[in-house]
Amino acid sequence: MERQNKLVVVRGGGDLASGVVHRLIMSGFQVIILEIEKPTVIRRTVAYAEAVFAGTATVEGLMARKTKSVAEALECLKAGIIPILIDPAGEYLPALKPKVLVDAILAKRNLGTFRDMAPVVIGLGPGFCAGVDVDAVIETNRGHNLGRVFHEGCAEPDTGVPGVIGGFDYQRILRAPADGVIRNVREICTNVICGDIIAYVDNKPVVSMLDGVLRGLITDGLTVKKNLKIGDVDPRCKIEYCYSISDKARAIGGGVLEAILYFLNKESEN
């Protein structure tokens, strides 16, 4: 692969975005992640966004590091480290000049990604329209079409219902009971039972609705809004799942890889 075709910028460093990043790097691409100052990531043990707070983060053997400039980011790439830049508006894109831009924020709406930002622009999930604001859309909803590439039209609309894992859907999600600052009292990768207090938002408890493993919990001390998703309990009770990329993230990563190769092959034919 020609060097100028290798650079991909991914907006967002959550667990699904990190699965995409990992697959692209293992397929020979170079990736730079753009994040916000205080990402509200749930599955922090498999999310490169954790480097925003900790300085570095490693997911299945690949390390990411928080960087402060384009020059520092490019040095990280040379060293085989995934750079993360704090850049919510994409202001570094003109200097980075990526071949591909992937919006993996998963906000269920377009927060400011458009086709003129890179030669190839890909959006994940609802909020994007292929052929209008992006070149391709990847389906993120669990089911028959998960990971499918759309070259026209949109992904399925947001259902508001979490995917079923171990026979549970909404019960496995922890949400903020009020506006306020979160104070965690349990740690990711620990076993919990129904009724356990996982955290407090100000003085209001966040309680698990089932038995399982605490697979995700947002960073302690962040300010949250009422009903924001702040945690995830996995009823399969396998602690090792806390440290590995999910089936959903791998499927979405495969869709992104397919879309990129489609456009690169199309370009080489011309």
FIZALUM-300925 format. One record per atom (N, C-alpha, C): residue in one letter; x, y, z. Coordinates in pm, whole numbers, padded with zeros to 5 digits, always signed. Layout:
N
AXYZ...
This chain:
270
M+00084-00120+00000M+00000+00000+00000M+00088+00125+00000E+00056+00220-00086E+00134+00343-00092E+00119+00421+00037R+00228+00488+00075R+00231+00557+00203R+00122+00662+00215Q+00094+00734+00106Q-00005+00842+00115Q-00146+00789+00134N-00167+00659+00114N-00297+00598+00134N-00314+00537+00272K-00211+00547+00355K-00213+00476+00483K-00277+00552+00598L-00279+00684+00594L-00322+00759+00711L-00473+00772+00720V-00527+00726+00832V-00669+00738+00862V-00682+00816+00992V-00770+00915+00993V-00803+00986+01116V-00940+00939+01162V-00948+00901+01289V-01074+00855+01347V-01119+00954+01453R-01237+01008+01435R-01295+01097+01535R-01365+01011+01640G-01315+01014+01763G-01371+00935+01870G-01280+00819+01909G-01272+00793+02040G-01186+00686+02089G-01254+00592+02186G-01389+00580+02173G-01463+00487+02258G-01435+00343+02222D-01506+00249+02285D-01474+00107+02263D-01503+00062+02121L-01611+00111+02059L-01639+00072+01921L-01539+00137+01826A-01508+00264+01849A-01406+00331+01768A-01272+00262+01783S-01241+00218+01903S-01113+00152+01928S-01103+00018+01855G-01217-00052+01845G-01219-00175+01767G-01190-00148+01621V-01243-00038+01569V-01215+00004+01432V-01067+00036+01416V-01014+00116+01507V-00873+00156+01502V-00782+00033+01503H-00810-00059+01594H-00728-00180+01607H-00729-00259+01477R-00846-00278+01417R-00855-00355+01292R-00779-00286+01179L-00790-00154+01170L-00720-00082+01063L-00569-00092+01078I-00521-00080+01200I-00376-00089+01221I-00326-00230+01191M-00400-00330+01233M-00359-00468+01205M-00366-00499+01056S-00437-00414+00980S-00448-00432+00835S-00349-00345+00759G-00261-00274+00831G-00154-00200+00766G-00172-00050+00756F-00280+00003+00812F-00302+00148+00808F-00238+00216+00928Q-00213+00345+00916Q-00172+00429+01029Q-00294+00508+01073V-00312+00522+01203V-00433+00586+01255V-00398+00690+01360I-00462+00806+01348I-00458+00910+01451I-00600+00931+01501I-00616+00940+01632I-00747+00959+01693I-00764+01103+01738L-00881+01161+01710L-00917+01293+01761L-01024+01275+01869E-01003+01336+01984E-01097+01322+02095E-01135+01457+02154I-01233+01453+02245I-01273+01572+02320I-01196+01574+02452E-01207+01684+02525E-01128+01701+02647E-01169+01605+02758K-01299+01573+02767K-01347+01485+02874K-01443+01381+02816P-01390+01281+02747P-01478+01180+02687P-01553+01098+02791T-01682+01077+02767T-01765+00998+02860T-01772+00854+02812V-01657+00790+02809V-01646+00653+02759V-01684+00555+02870I-01758+00450+02832I-01805+00352+02929I-01705+00237+02945R-01677+00169+02834R-01588+00052+02839R-01442+00098+02831R-01395+00158+02939R-01265+00224+02939R-01148+00127+02928T-01166+00002+02967T-01055-00095+02960T-01025-00139+02817V-01115-00108+02723V-01088-00140+02581V-01112-00017+02494A-01083+00101+02550A-01103+00226+02476A-00977+00310+02479Y-00932+00350+02362Y-00812+00434+02355Y-00836+00572+02414A-00963+00613+02424A-00994+00743+02484A-00946+00751+02629E-00926+00638+02692E-00877+00639+02830E-00741+00709+02840A-00666+00714+02729A-00537+00782+02729A-00552+00932+02753V-00669+00987+02727V-00693+01129+02754V-00674+01158+02902F-00715+01064+02987F-00702+01081+03131F-00574+01020+03187A-00534+00904+03134A-00421+00829+03191A-00289+00854+03121G-00293+00921+03005G-00170+00945+02930G-00147+00841+02822T-00168+00713+02856T-00158+00605+02759T-00272+00506+02783A-00300+00426+02682A-00400+00319+02694A-00362+00210+02595T-00374+00084+02638T-00341-00029+02553T-00462-00119+02536V-00492-00152+02411V-00603-00242+02380V-00548-00356+02295E-00557-00477+02345E-00511-00597+02276E-00375-00577+02211G-00282-00524+02291G-00143-00516+02250G-00101-00390+02176L-00196-00306+02139L-00163-00182+02068L-00183-00062+02161M-00079+00020+02172M-00082+00133+02265M-00117+00264+02197A-00194+00346+02268A-00222+00484+02227A-00164+00579+02330R-00127+00699+02283R-00070+00799+02373R-00130+00935+02343K-00161+01008+02447K-00210+01146+02432K-00096+01235+02385T-00120+01313+02281T-00017+01402+02227T-00070+01545+02224K+00024+01641+02214K-00013+01781+02224K+00000+01858+02094S+00054+01795+01990S+00075+01865+01863S+00078+01767+01748V+00063+01819+01628V+00073+01735+01509V+00212+01673+01499A+00315+01752+01528A+00452+01701+01521A+00471+01583+01616E+00420+01597+01738E+00432+01489+01837E+00353+01366+01792A+00235+01390+01733A+00154+01280+01684A+00226+01202+01574L+00290+01272+01484L+00361+01206+01375L+00482+01128+01426E+00545+01177+01532E+00655+01103+01593E+00604+00973+01655C+00487+00979+01715C+00427+00857+01772C+00401+00754+01663L+00350+00799+01550L+00324+00707+01439L+00451+00634+01398K+00561+00708+01391K+00689+00647+01353K+00732+00540+01453A+00692+00560+01579A+00730+00467+01685A+00630+00352+01700G+00526+00350+01615G+00426+00244+01623G+00326+00263+01734I+00309+00386+01778I+00214+00419+01884I+00100+00501+01824I-00022+00476+01869I-00139+00547+01817I-00150+00683+01886P-00141+00792+01811P-00151+00924+01875P-00298+00964+01896I-00323+01031+02008I-00454+01091+02033I-00434+01240+02051L-00506+01317+01972L-00504+01463+01982L-00638+01512+02033I-00635+01610+02122I-00759+01673+02168I-00800+01774+02063D-00904+01740+01988D-00943+01822+01874D-01089+01794+01837P-01183+01841+01918P-01325+01811+01892P-01378+01869+01762A-01317+01976+01712A-01367+02042+01591A-01296+01998+01464G-01194+01913+01476G-01119+01869+01359G-01028+01975+01302E-00977+02063+01386E-00893+02172+01339E-00756+02125+01288Y-00712+02006+01330Y-00583+01954+01285Y-00590+01886+01149L-00709+01864+01096L-00722+01788+00972L-00646+01849+00854P-00648+01982+00833P-00571+02037+00720P-00422+02008+00729A-00368+02004+00852A-00226+01974+00869A-00198+01824+00856L-00290+01741+00900L-00270+01596+00895L-00289+01540+00754K-00382+01598+00681K-00413+01556+00543K-00434+01405+00532P-00529+01350+00606P-00552+01206+00600P-00616+01164+00468K-00590+01042+00428K-00658+00986+00311K-00803+00955+00345V-00826+00913+00470V-00960+00872+00513V-00992+00936+00647L-01116+00980+00661L-01167+01029+00789L-01285+00940+00828V-01281+00888+00950V-01390+00806+01002V-01452+00876+01122D-01581+00906+01114D-01652+00961+01229D-01705+00845+01311A-01639+00817+01424A-01677+00707+01513A-01721+00761+01648I-01776+00883+01648I-01823+00945+01773I-01946+00873+01824L-02029+00823+01733L-02151+00749+01766L-02244+00831+01853A-02265+00956+01810A-02355+01045+01881A-02500+01031+01834K-02523+00943+01737K-02655+00921+01676K-02699+01041+01593R-02606+01134+01571R-02630+01250+01486R-02494+01303+01440N-02496+01377+01332N-02371+01432+01278N-02334+01558+01354L-02218+01555+01421L-02172+01668+01500L-02078+01760+01423G-02062+01733+01293G-01977+01821+01213G-01874+01750+01129T-01916+01643+01060T-01828+01572+00968T-01887+01580+00828F-01803+01621+00731F-01852+01643+00595F-01754+01588+00493R-01801+01568+00372R-01724+01500+00268R-01599+01576+00225D-01596+01706+00246D-01479+01783+00203D-01363+01777+00303M-01379+01702+00412M-01274+01695+00513M-01160+01601+00476A-01186+01508+00383A-01084+01412+00340A-01130+01350+00209P-01038+01289+00133P-01079+01223+00009P-01187+01116+00029V-01179+01045+00142V-01279+00944+00176V-01329+00971+00317V-01460+00983+00332V-01520+01012+00463V-01626+00907+00494I-01616+00846+00612I-01704+00737+00651I-01769+00770+00785G-01899+00747+00796G-01971+00771+00921G-02025+00642+00978L-02022+00629+01111L-02073+00510+01177L-02210+00535+01237G-02306+00454+01196G-02438+00456+01257G-02529+00566+01209P-02642+00586+01280P-02740+00687+01240P-02685+00828+01251G-02742+00918+01168G-02699+01057+01168G-02625+01097+01044F-02589+00998+00960F-02514+01025+00836F-02592+00971+00717C-02570+01034+00603C-02632+00987+00479C-02523+00970+00373A-02501+00847+00328A-02400+00819+00227A-02436+00887+00097G-02338+00957+00040G-02362+01032-00082G-02402+01176-00058V-02424+01209+00070V-02464+01347+00105V-02357+01411+00193D-02348+01369+00319D-02246+01428+00408D-02125+01338+00427V-02137+01209+00391V-02023+01116+00395V-02026+01031+00269D-01917+00959+00244D-01910+00872+00127D-01970+00735+00152A-01963+00690+00277A-02020+00560+00313A-02063+00564+00459V-02164+00483+00489V-02216+00469+00626V-02205+00322+00665I-02164+00298+00791I-02154+00162+00842I-02265+00137+00944E-02337+00027+00927E-02444-00007+01021E-02386-00047+01156T-02441+00011+01263T-02392-00017+01398T-02496-00086+01485N-02617-00105+01434N-02722-00169+01512N-02705-00320+01507R-02711-00385+01623R-02699-00530+01626R-02809-00594+01541G-02775-00704+01478G-02872-00772+01394G-02812-00813+01261H-02898-00843+01168H-02857-00899+01038H-02760-00809+00962N-02777-00676+00973N-02697-00583+00893N-02576-00524+00966L-02549-00568+01087L-02437-00512+01163L-02308-00518+01081G-02244-00402+01065G-02119-00394+00990G-02138-00373+00840R-02263-00368+00794R-02288-00351+00651R-02246-00212+00604V-02193-00203+00483V-02151-00077+00423V-02262-00025+00332F-02303+00099+00355F-02401+00165+00269F-02331+00271+00186H-02341+00261+00055H-02285+00363-00033H-02392+00465-00074E-02515+00434-00041E-02626+00528-00058E-02719+00513+00063G-02776+00624+00107G-02873+00617+00216G-02809+00614+00353C-02887+00567+00451C-02850+00579+00592C-02856+00445+00663A-02795+00442+00779A-02807+00326+00867A-02945+00327+00932E-02976+00220+01006E-03103+00214+01076E-03111+00326+01180P-03230+00384+01201P-03242+00489+01302P-03219+00433+01442D-03184+00520+01533D-03160+00481+01672D-03290+00428+01734T-03284+00306+01786T-03404+00247+01847T-03422+00290+01992G-03313+00332+02054G-03321+00368+02196G-03318+00247+02288V-03313+00126+02230V-03312+00002+02308V-03176-00065+02294P-03106-00091+02404P-02975-00156+02396P-02987-00296+02336G-02880-00343+02275G-02878-00479+02222G-02887-00582+02333V-02943-00699+02299V-02959-00805+02397V-02827-00879+02416I-02783-00889+02541I-02665-00967+02578I-02704-01056+02696G-02685-01185+02681G-02719-01277+02789G-02865-01274+02828G-02952-01236+02733G-03095-01232+02760G-03146-01102+02819F-03058-01003+02835F-03097-00875+02894F-03066-00761+02797D-03148-00656+02801D-03118-00538+02720D-03108-00415+02809Y-03221-00348+02838Y-03214-00223+02914Y-03165-00246+03057Q-03186-00368+03110Q-03148-00393+03250Q-02997-00384+03273R-02919-00406+03167R-02774-00407+03186R-02712-00268+03181I-02791-00167+03143I-02739-00031+03129I-02758+00047+03258L-02654+00116+03301L-02659+00205+03416L-02670+00348+03365R-02767+00422+03417R-02788+00560+03374R-02784+00655+03493A-02745+00778+03466A-02738+00879+03572A-02878+00910+03622P-02902+00903+03752P-03034+00931+03807P-03066+01080+03816A-02966+01164+03793A-02984+01310+03804A-02865+01379+03739D-02876+01510+03722D-02759+01590+03685D-02665+01597+03803G-02534+01594+03776G-02440+01607+03885G-02305+01548+03853V-02224+01530+03957V-02089+01475+03943V-02090+01330+03988I-02033+01242+03905I-02033+01100+03939I-01919+01066+04035R-01951+00981+04132R-01850+00930+04225R-01860+00777+04223N-01762+00713+04166N-01765+00568+04152N-01729+00499+04283V-01803+00394+04317V-01772+00316+04437V-01736+00171+04401R-01755+00134+04274R-01712+00003+04226R-01619+00022+04107E-01542-00081+04075E-01446-00073+03966E-01485-00166+03853I-01447-00126+03731I-01469-00212+03615I-01400-00346+03639C-01463-00453+03591C-01411-00590+03598C-01442-00659+03731T-01523-00598+03816T-01562-00662+03941T-01702-00722+03926N-01728-00826+04004N-01860-00890+04006N-01957-00807+04088V-02080-00796+04039V-02184-00723+04111V-02310-00809+04112I-02399-00779+04208I-02528-00847+04212I-02639-00742+04207C-02757-00787+04170C-02871-00696+04160C-02891-00623+04292G-02899-00492+04286G-02916-00410+04406G-02789-00345+04455D-02674-00388+04405D-02547-00325+04445D-02543-00180+04397I-02489-00093+04483I-02465+00046+04444I-02331+00052+04370I-02336+00104+04248I-02217+00109+04163I-02148+00245+04173A-02229+00349+04188A-02176+00486+04192A-02283+00576+04251Y-02244+00700+04273Y-02339+00805+04314Y-02327+00922+04217V-02439+00981+04184V-02438+01109+04114V-02485+01211+04216D-02391+01292+04264D-02412+01372+04384D-02450+01276+04497N-02571+01284+04550N-02606+01193+04661N-02704+01084+04620K-02727+01068+04490K-02824+00968+04443K-02751+00844+04392P-02791+00726+04440P-02720+00604+04403P-02753+00554+04262V-02654+00491+04200V-02672+00420+04074V-02666+00272+04108V-02776+00200+04084V-02791+00063+04132V-02796-00035+04016S-02725-00147+04030S-02731-00251+03928S-02866-00320+03929M-02918-00347+03810M-03047-00415+03798M-03033-00565+03774L-02908-00615+03772L-02890-00759+03753L-02755-00804+03807D-02737-00935+03815D-02609-00993+03853D-02518-00997+03729G-02390-00977+03751G-02299-00985+03639G-02164-00925+03671V-02090-00891+03565V-01961-00825+03577V-01976-00681+03531L-01923-00589+03610L-01925-00448+03570L-01827-00430+03455R-01881-00424+03333R-01798-00421+03213R-01754-00280+03178G-01830-00180+03221G-01795-00042+03188G-01851+00057+03288L-01777+00166+03309L-01818+00273+03400L-01738+00398+03365I-01807+00510+03346I-01736+00630+03303I-01642+00681+03411T-01554+00766+03372T-01448+00817+03459T-01503+00890+03580D-01450+00858+03695D-01489+00921+03821D-01466+01071+03815G-01563+01148+03869G-01549+01292+03879G-01604+01372+03763L-01653+01304+03659L-01711+01377+03546L-01850+01430+03580T-01884+01541+03521T-02019+01596+03533T-02109+01529+03429V-02222+01477+03474V-02311+01403+03385V-02452+01463+03389K-02529+01431+03285K-02668+01473+03277K-02759+01355+03311K-02878+01386+03361K-02975+01282+03395K-03003+01194+03274N-03007+01063+03297N-03034+00958+03198N-02917+00927+03105L-02804+00997+03120L-02686+00962+03042L-02642+00821+03077K-02606+00743+02975K-02552+00610+03000K-02415+00625+03066I-02400+00565+03183I-02274+00580+03258I-02207+00447+03290G-02277+00336+03264G-02217+00207+03297G-02286+00093+03226D-02225-00027+03238D-02272-00145+03166D-02239-00268+03248V-02342-00348+03281V-02323-00474+03353V-02343-00589+03255D-02247-00680+03249D-02251-00792+03155D-02298-00917+03229P-02417-00969+03196P-02470-01086+03267P-02400-01217+03234R-02310-01217+03135R-02238-01341+03101R-02130-01374+03203C-02096-01276+03287C-02006-01299+03401C-01867-01349+03362K-01817-01299+03250K-01681-01335+03206K-01592-01211+03214I-01508-01208+03315I-01424-01091+03338I-01332-01065+03218E-01290-01171+03149E-01198-01154+03036E-01260-01069+02925Y-01394-01063+02918Y-01459-00980+02816Y-01432-00831+02838C-01398-00796+02961C-01368-00655+02991C-01240-00607+02924Y-01157-00702+02883Y-01026-00667+02828Y-01012-00698+02679S-01122-00736+02614S-01113-00770+02473S-01216-00693+02391I-01181-00668+02267I-01269-00597+02174I-01395-00681+02152S-01511-00618+02152S-01637-00690+02142S-01664-00738+02000D-01756-00834+01988D-01798-00882+01857D-01856-00768+01773K-01929-00679+01838K-01988-00565+01767K-01881-00473+01711A-01781-00442+01792A-01673-00353+01747A-01595-00416+01633R-01573-00548+01639R-01500-00615+01532R-01579-00613+01401A-01711-00632+01412A-01795-00629+01291A-01795-00491+01228I-01807-00388+01309I-01805-00251+01258I-01668-00220+01197G-01562-00265+01264G-01427-00245+01211G-01410-00311+01075G-01470-00430+01058G-01465-00497+00929G-01536-00418+00821G-01649-00356+00858G-01721-00273+00762G-01641-00151+00720V-01575-00087+00816V-01492+00030+00783V-01377-00011+00691L-01312-00122+00724L-01202-00170+00640L-01251-00199+00498E-01366-00263+00485E-01422-00291+00352E-01446-00162+00275A-01505-00063+00342A-01536+00064+00275A-01408+00133+00227I-01306+00135+00312I-01180+00201+00274I-01119+00132+00153L-01111+00000+00157L-01051-00073+00046L-01132-00056-00083Y-01262-00047-00070Y-01347-00024-00187Y-01308+00106-00256F-01295+00213-00178F-01264+00344-00237F-01120+00349-00288L-01026+00287-00217L-00888+00287-00264L-00874+00206-00392N-00942+00093-00400N-00937+00014-00523N-01003+00086-00639K-01112+00155-00610K-01181+00232-00713K-01091+00343-00766E-01018+00406-00675E-00925+00513-00714E-00812+00458-00801S-00758+00341-00765S-00647+00285-00842S-00690+00242-00982E-00817+00202-00995E-00869+00163-01126E-00880+00283-01221N-00901+00400-01159N-00914+00521-01239N-00777+00582-01271
